[in-house]
Amino acid sequence: MKPNYFDMTVHDIDKARTFFGDVFGWQFKKYEASFEYYTIETGAADEAGICGGIGTVKHASISEGRPLTQITIPVQDIEAYVEKVRQSGGYVFDEKTPIPGIGWYAICAEPGGLKFGLFQKDPSVE
């Protein structure tokens, strides 16, 4: 399965947005949430690569107070993949969590601790 999204958590979201915009030409769009978060358009739809999002370390427990980049892998059945992670010796940090109007999200890690996200699209999620 191919990763389709990345999340970056940073200390200063305004400086990071300016930096990535200046260096790579990325465009940012405010995402309506209870915390500060922006989606990132990294290029044209027909250009190779993935898009992502950016938020602050204070709103991302997974960051443990440090900047990080995390990939997300799309799955058809998030509960089945969370179970596969556990059965394969991995860890689940955040269980299946709703993203209203978008789908479900879980944060996992491989046995050595490298974290990644799982995402199941479901626009009916409230």
MMTF fields as JSON, N, C-alpha, C and O atoms, coordinates in Angstrom:
{
  "mmtfVersion": "1.0.0",
  "mmtfProducer": "UNKNOWN",
  "numBonds": 503,
  "numAtoms": 504,
  "numGroups": 126,
  "numChains": 1,
  "numModels": 1,
  "chainsPerModel": [1],
  "groupsPerChain": [126],
  "chainIdList": ["A"],
  "bondAtomList": [4, 2, 8, 6, 12, 10, 16, 14, 20, 18, 24, 22, 28, 26, 32, 30, 36, 34, 40, 38, 44, 42, 48, 46, 52, 50, 56, 54, 60, 58, 64, 62, 68, 66, 72, 70, 76, 74, 80, 78, 84, 82, 88, 86, 92, 90, 96, 94, 100, 98, 104, 102, 108, 106, 112, 110, 116, 114, 120, 118, 124, 122, 128, 126, 132, 130, 136, 134, 140, 138, 144, 142, 148, 146, 152, 150, 156, 154, 160, 158, 164, 162, 168, 166, 172, 170, 176, 174, 180, 178, 184, 182, 188, 186, 192, 190, 196, 194, 200, 198, 204, 202, 208, 206, 212, 210, 216, 214, 220, 218, 224, 222, 228, 226, 232, 230, 236, 234, 240, 238, 244, 242, 248, 246, 252, 250, 256, 254, 260, 258, 264, 262, 268, 266, 272, 270, 276, 274, 280, 278, 284, 282, 288, 286, 292, 290, 296, 294, 300, 298, 304, 302, 308, 306, 312, 310, 316, 314, 320, 318, 324, 322, 328, 326, 332, 330, 336, 334, 340, 338, 344, 342, 348, 346, 352, 350, 356, 354, 360, 358, 364, 362, 368, 366, 372, 370, 376, 374, 380, 378, 384, 382, 388, 386, 392, 390, 396, 394, 400, 398, 404, 402, 408, 406, 412, 410, 416, 414, 420, 418, 424, 422, 428, 426, 432, 430, 436, 434, 440, 438, 444, 442, 448, 446, 452, 450, 456, 454, 460, 458, 464, 462, 468, 466, 472, 470, 476, 474, 480, 478, 484, 482, 488, 486, 492, 490, 496, 494, 500, 498],
  "bondOrderList": [1, 1, 1, 1, 1, 1, 1, 1, 1, 1, 1, 1, 1, 1, 1, 1, 1, 1, 1, 1, 1, 1, 1, 1, 1, 1, 1, 1, 1, 1, 1, 1, 1, 1, 1, 1, 1, 1, 1, 1, 1, 1, 1, 1, 1, 1, 1, 1, 1, 1, 1, 1, 1, 1, 1, 1, 1, 1, 1, 1, 1, 1, 1, 1, 1, 1, 1, 1, 1, 1, 1, 1, 1, 1, 1, 1, 1, 1, 1, 1, 1, 1, 1, 1, 1, 1, 1, 1, 1, 1, 1, 1, 1, 1, 1, 1, 1, 1, 1, 1, 1, 1, 1, 1, 1, 1, 1, 1, 1, 1, 1, 1, 1, 1, 1, 1, 1, 1, 1, 1, 1, 1, 1, 1, 1],
  "groupList": [{"groupName": "MET", "atomNameList": ["N", "CA", "C", "O"], "elementList": ["N", "C", "C", "O"], "formalChargeList": [0, 0, 0, 0], "bondAtomList": [1, 0, 2, 1, 3, 2], "bondOrderList": [1, 1, 2], "singleLetterCode": "M", "chemCompType": "L-PEPTIDE LINKING"}, {"groupName": "LYS", "atomNameList": ["N", "CA", "C", "O"], "elementList": ["N", "C", "C", "O"], "formalChargeList": [0, 0, 0, 0], "bondAtomList": [1, 0, 2, 1, 3, 2], "bondOrderList": [1, 1, 2], "singleLetterCode": "K", "chemCompType": "L-PEPTIDE LINKING"}, {"groupName": "PRO", "atomNameList": ["N", "CA", "C", "O"], "elementList": ["N", "C", "C", "O"], "formalChargeList": [0, 0, 0, 0], "bondAtomList": [1, 0, 2, 1, 3, 2], "bondOrderList": [1, 1, 2], "singleLetterCode": "P", "chemCompType": "L-PEPTIDE LINKING"}, {"groupName": "ASN", "atomNameList": ["N", "CA", "C", "O"], "elementList": ["N", "C", "C", "O"], "formalChargeList": [0, 0, 0, 0], "bondAtomList": [1, 0, 2, 1, 3, 2], "bondOrderList": [1, 1, 2], "singleLetterCode": "N", "chemCompType": "L-PEPTIDE LINKING"}, {"groupName": "TYR", "atomNameList": ["N", "CA", "C", "O"], "elementList": ["N", "C", "C", "O"], "formalChargeList": [0, 0, 0, 0], "bondAtomList": [1, 0, 2, 1, 3, 2], "bondOrderList": [1, 1, 2], "singleLetterCode": "Y", "chemCompType": "L-PEPTIDE LINKING"}, {"groupName": "PHE", "atomNameList": ["N", "CA", "C", "O"], "elementList": ["N", "C", "C", "O"], "formalChargeList": [0, 0, 0, 0], "bondAtomList": [1, 0, 2, 1, 3, 2], "bondOrderList": [1, 1, 2], "singleLetterCode": "F", "chemCompType": "L-PEPTIDE LINKING"}, {"groupName": "ASP", "atomNameList": ["N", "CA", "C", "O"], "elementList": ["N", "C", "C", "O"], "formalChargeList": [0, 0, 0, 0], "bondAtomList": [1, 0, 2, 1, 3, 2], "bondOrderList": [1, 1, 2], "singleLetterCode": "D", "chemCompType": "L-PEPTIDE LINKING"}, {"groupName": "THR", "atomNameList": ["N", "CA", "C", "O"], "elementList": ["N", "C", "C", "O"], "formalChargeList": [0, 0, 0, 0], "bondAtomList": [1, 0, 2, 1, 3, 2], "bondOrderList": [1, 1, 2], "singleLetterCode": "T", "chemCompType": "L-PEPTIDE LINKING"}, {"groupName": "VAL", "atomNameList": ["N", "CA", "C", "O"], "elementList": ["N", "C", "C", "O"], "formalChargeList": [0, 0, 0, 0], "bondAtomList": [1, 0, 2, 1, 3, 2], "bondOrderList": [1, 1, 2], "singleLetterCode": "V", "chemCompType": "L-PEPTIDE LINKING"}, {"groupName": "HIS", "atomNameList": ["N", "CA", "C", "O"], "elementList": ["N", "C", "C", "O"], "formalChargeList": [0, 0, 0, 0], "bondAtomList": [1, 0, 2, 1, 3, 2], "bondOrderList": [1, 1, 2], "singleLetterCode": "H", "chemCompType": "L-PEPTIDE LINKING"}, {"groupName": "ILE", "atomNameList": ["N", "CA", "C", "O"], "elementList": ["N", "C", "C", "O"], "formalChargeList": [0, 0, 0, 0], "bondAtomList": [1, 0, 2, 1, 3, 2], "bondOrderList": [1, 1, 2], "singleLetterCode": "I", "chemCompType": "L-PEPTIDE LINKING"}, {"groupName": "ALA", "atomNameList": ["N", "CA", "C", "O"], "elementList": ["N", "C", "C", "O"], "formalChargeList": [0, 0, 0, 0], "bondAtomList": [1, 0, 2, 1, 3, 2], "bondOrderList": [1, 1, 2], "singleLetterCode": "A", "chemCompType": "L-PEPTIDE LINKING"}, {"groupName": "ARG", "atomNameList": ["N", "CA", "C", "O"], "elementList": ["N", "C", "C", "O"], "formalChargeList": [0, 0, 0, 0], "bondAtomList": [1, 0, 2, 1, 3, 2], "bondOrderList": [1, 1, 2], "singleLetterCode": "R", "chemCompType": "L-PEPTIDE LINKING"}, {"groupName": "GLY", "atomNameList": ["N", "CA", "C", "O"], "elementList": ["N", "C", "C", "O"], "formalChargeList": [0, 0, 0, 0], "bondAtomList": [1, 0, 2, 1, 3, 2], "bondOrderList": [1, 1, 2], "singleLetterCode": "G", "chemCompType": "PEPTIDE LINKING"}, {"groupName": "TRP", "atomNameList": ["N", "CA", "C", "O"], "elementList": ["N", "C", "C", "O"], "formalChargeList": [0, 0, 0, 0], "bondAtomList": [1, 0, 2, 1, 3, 2], "bondOrderList": [1, 1, 2], "singleLetterCode": "W", "chemCompType": "L-PEPTIDE LINKING"}, {"groupName": "GLN", "atomNameList": ["N", "CA", "C", "O"], "elementList": ["N", "C", "C", "O"], "formalChargeList": [0, 0, 0, 0], "bondAtomList": [1, 0, 2, 1, 3, 2], "bondOrderList": [1, 1, 2], "singleLetterCode": "Q", "chemCompType": "L-PEPTIDE LINKING"}, {"groupName": "GLU", "atomNameList": ["N", "CA", "C", "O"], "elementList": ["N", "C", "C", "O"], "formalChargeList": [0, 0, 0, 0], "bondAtomList": [1, 0, 2, 1, 3, 2], "bondOrderList": [1, 1, 2], "singleLetterCode": "E", "chemCompType": "L-PEPTIDE LINKING"}, {"groupName": "SER", "atomNameList": ["N", "CA", "C", "O"], "elementList": ["N", "C", "C", "O"], "formalChargeList": [0, 0, 0, 0], "bondAtomList": [1, 0, 2, 1, 3, 2], "bondOrderList": [1, 1, 2], "singleLetterCode": "S", "chemCompType": "L-PEPTIDE LINKING"}, {"groupName": "CYS", "atomNameList": ["N", "CA", "C", "O"], "elementList": ["N", "C", "C", "O"], "formalChargeList": [0, 0, 0, 0], "bondAtomList": [1, 0, 2, 1, 3, 2], "bondOrderList": [1, 1, 2], "singleLetterCode": "C", "chemCompType": "L-PEPTIDE LINKING"}, {"groupName": "LEU", "atomNameList": ["N", "CA", "C", "O"], "elementList": ["N", "C", "C", "O"], "formalChargeList": [0, 0, 0, 0], "bondAtomList": [1, 0, 2, 1, 3, 2], "bondOrderList": [1, 1, 2], "singleLetterCode": "L", "chemCompType": "L-PEPTIDE LINKING"}],
  "groupTypeList": [0, 1, 2, 3, 4, 5, 6, 0, 7, 8, 9, 6, 10, 6, 1, 11, 12, 7, 5, 5, 13, 6, 8, 5, 13, 14, 15, 5, 1, 1, 4, 16, 11, 17, 5, 16, 4, 4, 7, 10, 16, 7, 13, 11, 11, 6, 16, 11, 13, 10, 18, 13, 13, 10, 13, 7, 8, 1, 9, 11, 17, 10, 17, 16, 13, 12, 2, 19, 7, 15, 10, 7, 10, 2, 8, 15, 6, 10, 16, 11, 4, 8, 16, 1, 8, 12, 15, 17, 13, 13, 4, 8, 5, 6, 16, 1, 7, 2, 10, 2, 13, 10, 13, 14, 4, 11, 10, 18, 11, 16, 2, 13, 13, 19, 1, 5, 13, 19, 5, 15, 1, 6, 2, 17, 8, 16],
  "groupIdList": [1, 2, 3, 4, 5, 6, 7, 8, 9, 10, 11, 12, 13, 14, 15, 16, 17, 18, 19, 20, 21, 22, 23, 24, 25, 26, 27, 28, 29, 30, 31, 32, 33, 34, 35, 36, 37, 38, 39, 40, 41, 42, 43, 44, 45, 46, 47, 48, 49, 50, 51, 52, 53, 54, 55, 56, 57, 58, 59, 60, 61, 62, 63, 64, 65, 66, 67, 68, 69, 70, 71, 72, 73, 74, 75, 76, 77, 78, 79, 80, 81, 82, 83, 84, 85, 86, 87, 88, 89, 90, 91, 92, 93, 94, 95, 96, 97, 98, 99, 100, 101, 102, 103, 104, 105, 106, 107, 108, 109, 110, 111, 112, 113, 114, 115, 116, 117, 118, 119, 120, 121, 122, 123, 124, 125, 126],
  "secStructList": [7, 7, 7, 7, 3, 3, 3, 3, 3, 3, 1, 7, 2, 2, 2, 2, 2, 2, 2, 2, 2, 2, 2, 2, 7, 7, 3, 3, 3, 3, 7, 7, 1, 1, 1, 7, 3, 3, 3, 3, 3, 7, 1, 7, 6, 6, 1, 1, 1, 7, 3, 3, 3, 3, 3, 3, 4, 4, 4, 7, 4, 4, 4, 6, 6, 1, 7, 3, 3, 3, 3, 3, 3, 3, 7, 1, 7, 2, 2, 2, 2, 2, 2, 2, 2, 2, 2, 6, 6, 7, 3, 3, 3, 3, 3, 3, 3, 3, 3, 6, 6, 6, 3, 3, 3, 3, 3, 3, 3, 7, 6, 6, 7, 7, 3, 3, 3, 3, 3, 3, 3, 7, 6, 6, 7, 7],
  "xCoordList": [0.838, 0.0, 0.881, 1.868, 0.515, 1.311, 0.852, -0.339, 1.797, 1.414, 0.798, 1.199, -0.191, -0.868, -0.931, -1.552, -0.304, -0.411, 0.743, 1.258, 1.147, 2.123, 1.633, 0.943, 2.0, 1.713, 3.034, 3.92, 3.154, 4.318, 3.832, 2.826, 4.551, 4.262, 5.494, 6.622, 5.265, 6.347, 6.102, 4.992, 7.14, 6.993, 6.304, 5.427, 6.691, 6.145, 5.523, 6.222, 4.22, 3.522, 3.627, 3.72, 3.615, 3.72, 5.096, 5.189, 6.151, 7.495, 7.668, 8.268, 7.151, 7.28, 6.506, 6.998, 5.297, 4.511, 5.253, 5.327, 5.803, 6.563, 7.772, 8.036, 8.506, 9.693, 9.354, 9.958, 8.397, 8.075, 7.429, 7.598, 6.7, 6.138, 7.23, 7.2, 8.207, 9.313, 10.219, 10.604, 10.549, 11.494, 10.876, 11.484, 9.656, 9.063, 7.826, 7.326, 7.332, 6.132, 4.845, 3.821, 4.892, 3.702, 2.635, 2.943, 1.385, 0.229, -0.455, -0.549, -0.929, -1.541, -2.984, -3.298, -3.853, -5.261, -5.675, -5.494, -6.234, -6.674, -7.74, -8.7, -7.567, -8.529, -9.33, -8.758, -10.626, -11.487, -11.429, -11.94, -10.808, -10.661, -10.602, -10.574, -10.585, -10.505, -9.07, -8.81, -8.146, -6.743, -6.238, -6.894, -5.087, -4.552, -3.933, -3.014, -4.445, -3.973, -4.224, -5.246, -3.292, -3.408, -3.149, -2.254, -3.923, -3.587, -2.54, -2.457, -1.746, -0.657, -0.858, -0.933, -0.944, -0.965, 0.472, 1.002, 1.102, 2.525, 2.813, 3.967, 1.791, 1.998, 0.717, -0.337, 0.817, -0.34, -0.826, -0.042, -2.113, -2.718, -2.05, -1.984, -1.559, -0.937, 0.565, 1.227, 1.096, 2.508, 2.691, 1.862, 3.759, 4.031, 4.248, 4.743, 3.881, 4.089, 2.792, 1.732, 2.883, 1.71, 1.586, 2.552, 0.393, 0.135, 0.107, 0.237, -0.06, 0.001, -0.677, -1.562, -0.24, -0.785, 0.267, 1.291, -0.007, 0.937, 0.178, -0.821, 0.669, 0.111, 1.238, 2.413, 0.885, 1.9, 2.114, 1.215, 3.302, 3.619, 2.696, 2.403, 2.243, 1.395, 0.03, -0.649, -0.38, -1.663, -1.511, -2.49, -0.317, -0.069, 0.66, 1.882, -0.075, 0.546, 1.6, 2.568, 1.409, 2.362, 3.753, 4.746, 3.834, 5.133, 5.973, 7.186, 5.336, 6.019, 6.839, 7.927, 6.283, 6.911, 8.024, 8.693, 8.232, 9.307, 8.72, 7.697, 9.354, 8.92, 9.073, 9.988, 8.188, 8.286, 7.484, 6.64, 7.759, 6.975, 6.499, 7.28, 5.231, 4.625, 3.892, 3.184, 4.058, 3.323, 2.003, 1.851, 1.055, -0.24, -0.49, -0.211, -1.017, -1.276, -2.781, -3.398, -3.382, -4.824, -5.137, -4.428, -6.211, -6.662, -8.173, -8.867, -8.672, -10.113, -10.838, -11.997, -10.174, -10.79, -9.808, -8.934, -9.951, -8.967, -8.893, -7.809, -10.026, -10.005, -9.201, -8.472, -9.326, -8.571, -7.071, -6.273, -6.684, -5.26, -4.691, -3.529, -5.47, -5.018, -4.729, -3.734, -5.586, -5.376, -4.13, -3.361, -3.919, -2.711, -1.451, -0.455, -1.499, -0.354, -0.038, 1.114, -1.051, -0.85, -0.315, 0.634, -0.924, -0.524, 0.899, 1.553, 1.37, 2.71, 3.765, 4.905, 3.393, 4.348, 4.435, 5.295, 3.548, 3.535, 2.691, 2.175, 2.56, 1.835, 0.767, 0.892, -0.279, -1.326, -1.324, -1.607, -1.002, -0.937, -2.282, -2.709, -2.941, -4.276, -5.181, -4.957, -6.21, -7.172, -7.944, -7.763, -8.774, -9.647, -10.317, -11.077, -10.021, -10.509, -11.235, -10.749, -12.395, -13.12, -12.504, -12.032, -12.516, -12.218, -13.504, -13.743, -14.336, -15.671, -15.658, -14.894, -16.542, -16.7, -15.605, -15.656, -14.61, -13.473, -13.287, -13.225, -13.197, -12.989, -12.459, -12.718, -11.709, -11.171, -9.652, -9.054, -9.029, -7.583, -7.103, -7.773, -5.957, -5.325, -3.822, -3.289, -3.147, -1.698, -1.083, -1.435, -0.165, 0.475, 1.987, 2.5, 2.696, 4.154, 4.607, 3.982, 5.694, 6.316, 7.02, 7.146, 7.491, 8.064, 9.188, 9.369, 9.949, 11.039, 10.616, 11.433, 9.329, 8.813, 8.555, 8.039, 8.894, 8.631, 7.119, 6.459, 6.587, 5.142, 4.671, 5.408, 3.421, 2.772, 1.268, 0.766, 0.56, -0.887, -1.572, -1.031, -2.771, -3.666, -4.898, -5.363, -5.426, -6.587, -7.586, -7.22, -8.862, -9.954, -10.928, -11.511, -11.097, -11.997, -13.445, -13.874, -14.185, -15.604, -16.225, -16.259, -16.719, -17.274, -18.494, -18.891, -19.093, -20.274, -19.913, -20.806, -18.64, -18.205, -18.577, -18.363, -19.137, -19.512, -18.674, -18.843],
  "yCoordList": [-1.179, 0.0, 1.238, 1.32, 2.172, 3.381, 4.495, 4.804, 5.113, 6.269, 7.349, 7.534, 8.054, 9.074, 10.441, 11.356, 10.601, 11.864, 11.928, 10.895, 13.126, 13.296, 14.388, 15.322, 14.251, 15.264, 15.746, 14.95, 17.05, 17.634, 18.35, 19.059, 18.162, 18.918, 19.761, 19.269, 21.03, 21.996, 22.865, 22.904, 23.557, 24.476, 25.775, 26.261, 26.338, 27.619, 27.442, 27.435, 27.301, 26.984, 28.102, 27.823, 29.348, 30.461, 30.489, 30.669, 30.312, 30.294, 29.099, 29.228, 27.952, 26.754, 26.907, 26.516, 27.473, 27.692, 28.637, 28.391, 29.719, 30.659, 29.967, 30.124, 29.203, 28.506, 27.558, 27.658, 26.641, 25.652, 26.305, 25.828, 27.38, 28.119, 28.766, 28.704, 29.396, 30.056, 29.047, 29.256, 27.964, 26.994, 26.148, 25.971, 25.615, 24.653, 25.159, 24.49, 26.336, 26.866, 26.204, 26.288, 25.543, 24.87, 25.887, 26.989, 25.509, 26.342, 25.743, 24.522, 26.593, 26.155, 26.63, 27.76, 25.76, 26.109, 25.741, 24.605, 26.718, 26.486, 25.411, 25.453, 24.445, 23.365, 23.69, 23.995, 23.626, 23.936, 22.798, 21.704, 23.07, 22.088, 22.838, 24.069, 22.089, 22.712, 23.118, 23.61, 22.909, 23.259, 23.844, 23.703, 24.491, 25.106, 24.043, 23.331, 23.943, 22.939, 23.46, 24.091, 23.191, 23.596, 22.388, 21.589, 22.252, 21.261, 21.872, 23.093, 21.021, 21.49, 20.924, 19.71, 21.81, 21.419, 21.545, 22.649, 20.393, 20.389, 20.561, 20.753, 20.496, 20.654, 20.365, 20.144, 20.37, 20.111, 18.671, 17.776, 18.455, 17.134, 16.082, 14.913, 16.474, 15.51, 15.326, 14.571, 16.003, 15.899, 14.75, 14.563, 13.986, 12.882, 13.41, 14.522, 12.62, 12.986, 12.989, 12.665, 13.356, 13.384, 14.756, 15.516, 15.053, 16.296, 15.983, 14.824, 16.995, 16.758, 17.824, 18.536, 17.919, 18.885, 19.284, 18.62, 20.391, 20.889, 21.425, 22.131, 21.077, 21.541, 21.767, 21.643, 22.093, 22.368, 21.182, 20.363, 21.094, 19.994, 20.003, 18.946, 21.179, 21.237, 20.582, 20.232, 20.413, 19.781, 18.352, 17.751, 17.809, 16.46, 15.642, 15.734, 14.848, 14.049, 13.102, 12.766, 12.674, 11.763, 12.371, 11.644, 13.692, 14.356, 14.352, 14.554, 14.126, 14.151, 15.428, 15.414, 16.543, 17.845, 18.148, 19.175, 17.259, 17.462, 17.533, 16.906, 18.283, 18.305, 16.912, 16.168, 16.572, 15.295, 15.328, 16.201, 14.367, 14.132, 12.698, 11.782, 12.511, 11.186, 10.909, 11.776, 9.711, 9.34, 8.686, 8.166, 8.721, 8.078, 7.113, 7.418, 5.951, 4.898, 4.651, 4.388, 4.732, 4.496, 3.004, 2.181, 2.669, 1.275, 1.223, 2.223, 0.06, -0.117, -0.375, 0.012, -1.021, -1.402, -1.095, -1.906, 0.061, 0.517, -0.408, -0.632, -0.945, -1.849, -3.11, -3.596, -3.644, -4.838, -4.546, -5.38, -3.369, -3.03, -2.706, -3.011, -2.105, -1.883, -3.238, -3.39, -4.202, -5.548, -6.188, -6.843, -6.009, -6.542, -5.941, -6.638, -4.65, -3.989, -4.681, -5.024, -4.885, -5.532, -6.956, -7.35, -7.724, -9.124, -9.237, -10.265, -8.197, -8.225, -7.622, -7.42, -7.332, -6.827, -5.316, -4.781, -4.613, -3.158, -2.634, -3.398, -1.325, -0.648, 0.268, 0.763, 0.48, 1.423, 2.532, 2.287, 3.752, 4.889, 5.589, 5.94, 5.79, 6.393, 5.474, 5.23, 4.965, 4.076, 4.817, 6.02, 4.121, 4.673, 5.95, 5.932, 7.058, 8.387, 9.016, 8.939, 9.639, 10.251, 11.573, 12.363, 11.8, 13.098, 13.477, 13.002, 14.327, 14.616, 14.979, 15.83, 14.294, 14.539, 13.958, 14.089, 13.314, 12.796, 11.293, 10.55, 10.836, 9.411, 9.105, 9.833, 8.013, 7.515, 7.517, 7.332, 7.729, 7.821, 7.073, 7.093, 6.415, 5.76, 5.994, 6.098, 6.076, 6.238, 4.974, 4.535, 4.407, 3.15, 3.305, 4.361, 2.234, 2.213, 0.787, -0.182, 0.685, -0.617, -1.014, -0.177, -2.276, -2.735, -1.866, -1.82, -1.174, -0.321, 1.068, 1.84, 1.41, 2.698, 3.742, 4.812, 3.477, 4.452, 4.558, 3.572, 5.754, 5.97, 6.254, 6.801, 5.869, 6.119, 6.164, 5.692, 6.732, 6.816, 5.841, 5.473, 5.43, 4.662, 5.522, 6.2, 5.497, 6.314, 5.503, 4.826, 5.58, 4.967, 6.067, 6.737, 6.249, 7.281, 6.896, 5.77, 7.866, 7.676, 9.057, 9.544, 9.691, 11.043, 11.148, 12.258, 10.027, 10.075, 10.236, 10.403, 10.188, 10.294, 11.671, 12.695, 11.671, 12.934, 13.162, 14.171],
  "zCoordList": [0.0, 0.0, 0.0, 0.731, -0.81, -1.01, -0.071, -0.021, 0.689, 1.503, 0.606, -0.543, 1.17, 0.359, 1.021, 0.479, 2.182, 2.913, 3.897, 4.326, 4.252, 5.322, 6.258, 5.847, 7.507, 8.522, 9.087, 9.395, 9.217, 9.873, 11.119, 11.089, 12.211, 13.425, 13.723, 13.687, 14.018, 14.174, 15.405, 15.938, 15.849, 16.973, 16.563, 17.277, 15.43, 14.99, 13.601, 12.588, 13.579, 12.334, 11.301, 10.105, 11.733, 10.781, 10.105, 8.89, 10.887, 10.308, 9.371, 8.304, 9.763, 8.937, 7.63, 6.571, 7.692, 6.468, 5.524, 4.32, 6.08, 5.262, 4.644, 3.452, 5.445, 4.968, 3.809, 2.741, 4.004, 2.973, 1.75, 0.628, 1.964, 0.846, 0.006, -1.223, 0.687, -0.017, -0.733, -1.883, -0.049, -0.607, -1.71, -2.766, -1.477, -2.408, -3.148, -4.051, -2.769, -3.412, -2.944, -3.621, -1.784, -1.267, -0.891, -0.438, -1.082, -0.737, 0.489, 0.615, 1.384, 2.638, 2.711, 2.337, 3.194, 3.363, 4.786, 5.224, 5.497, 6.886, 6.914, 6.144, 7.806, 8.0, 9.254, 10.301, 9.148, 10.294, 11.305, 11.062, 12.424, 13.497, 14.82, 14.848, 15.909, 17.228, 17.579, 18.677, 16.642, 16.819, 15.499, 14.467, 15.528, 14.32, 13.412, 13.815, 12.185, 11.227, 9.815, 9.548, 8.927, 7.531, 6.639, 6.918, 5.575, 4.564, 3.653, 3.517, 3.033, 2.169, 0.767, 0.58, -0.201, -1.614, -2.095, -2.221, -2.366, -2.695, -4.179, -4.562, -5.016, -6.452, -7.207, -6.61, -8.522, -9.383, -9.224, -8.907, -9.444, -9.281, -10.168, -9.786, -11.335, -12.244, -11.984, -12.696, -10.983, -10.617, -9.626, -8.736, -9.773, -8.851, -7.438, -7.255, -6.449, -5.054, -4.277, -4.812, -3.015, -2.144, -1.495, -1.418, -1.036, -0.306, 1.182, 1.578, 1.996, 3.426, 4.242, 3.769, 5.485, 6.415, 7.432, 7.584, 8.13, 9.121, 10.33, 10.196, 11.493, 12.75, 13.746, 13.401, 14.965, 15.982, 16.907, 17.095, 17.481, 18.388, 19.614, 20.174, 20.027, 21.225, 20.999, 21.964, 19.742, 19.45, 18.934, 18.492, 18.984, 18.471, 19.525, 19.649, 20.278, 21.326, 20.767, 21.45, 19.523, 18.896, 18.795, 18.765, 18.742, 18.562, 19.833, 19.778, 20.971, 22.259, 22.433, 23.007, 21.917, 22.073, 21.088, 21.205, 20.11, 19.128, 17.719, 17.444, 16.834, 15.441, 14.825, 15.18, 13.916, 13.219, 11.931, 11.726, 11.071, 9.873, 9.93, 10.188, 9.691, 9.758, 8.45, 7.938, 7.909, 6.705, 7.089, 8.195, 6.164, 6.374, 5.22, 4.06, 5.562, 4.587, 4.532, 5.564, 3.338, 3.216, 3.28, 2.701, 3.996, 4.106, 3.908, 4.089, 3.539, 3.346, 4.664, 4.813, 5.619, 6.891, 8.013, 8.318, 8.617, 9.608, 10.817, 11.356, 11.247, 12.406, 12.109, 12.973, 10.894, 10.51, 10.494, 10.922, 10.005, 9.949, 11.323, 11.59, 12.185, 13.563, 14.213, 14.921, 13.973, 14.515, 13.89, 14.595, 12.587, 11.926, 12.543, 12.736, 12.849, 13.482, 14.8, 15.064, 15.621, 16.926, 16.757, 17.435, 15.855, 15.649, 15.106, 15.283, 14.456, 13.873, 14.791, 14.375, 16.042, 17.019, 17.096, 17.796, 16.38, 16.417, 17.563, 18.378, 17.61, 18.678, 18.093, 16.973, 18.873, 18.488, 19.539, 20.712, 19.107, 20.026, 20.141, 21.241, 19.031, 19.02, 18.226, 17.04, 18.895, 18.26, 17.174, 16.985, 16.489, 15.445, 15.945, 16.913, 15.266, 15.653, 14.468, 13.339, 14.706, 13.587, 13.135, 13.953, 11.825, 11.239, 10.509, 9.399, 11.117, 10.57, 9.087, 8.631, 8.356, 6.928, 6.06, 4.837, 6.664, 5.902, 6.092, 5.112, 7.344, 7.567, 8.952, 9.91, 9.043, 10.311, 10.265, 9.205, 11.429, 11.512, 12.745, 13.777, 12.656, 13.807, 13.694, 12.59, 14.825, 14.839, 15.418, 16.513, 14.667, 15.034, 14.962, 14.591, 15.325, 15.191, 14.907, 15.339, 14.177, 13.961, 15.253, 16.147, 15.39, 16.662, 17.222, 18.439, 16.366, 16.844, 17.253, 17.755, 17.045, 17.505, 16.438, 16.76, 15.157, 14.099, 13.885, 13.558, 14.072, 14.008, 12.593, 11.771, 12.323, 11.038, 11.26, 12.28, 10.3, 10.401, 9.462, 8.419, 9.848, 8.99, 8.766, 9.682, 7.552, 7.217, 6.406, 5.445, 6.806, 6.066, 5.658, 6.511, 4.364, 3.865, 4.169, 3.918, 4.719, 5.022, 5.253, 6.383, 4.171, 4.281, 5.203, 5.558, 5.596, 6.459, 7.942, 8.773, 8.279, 9.678, 10.227, 9.578, 11.431, 12.089, 13.311, 13.996]
}
